[in-house]
């Protein structure tokens, strides 16, 4: 009694292509988030908090 190997055909062909909608969504998110990030950064500077990204060792 031998076991047969099951194949996952969902991953056989990768047909992911960049679409126009992805660019539009990314641009829309950028337009929404950049002003918020800049205002929050200004608020942190006013509070005297660190203005740098901490990295893990």
ABEGO torsion letter per residue (X at the ends): XBBBBBBBAAAABBABBBBAAAAAAAAAAAAAAAAAAAAAAAAAAAAGBBBBBBBBX
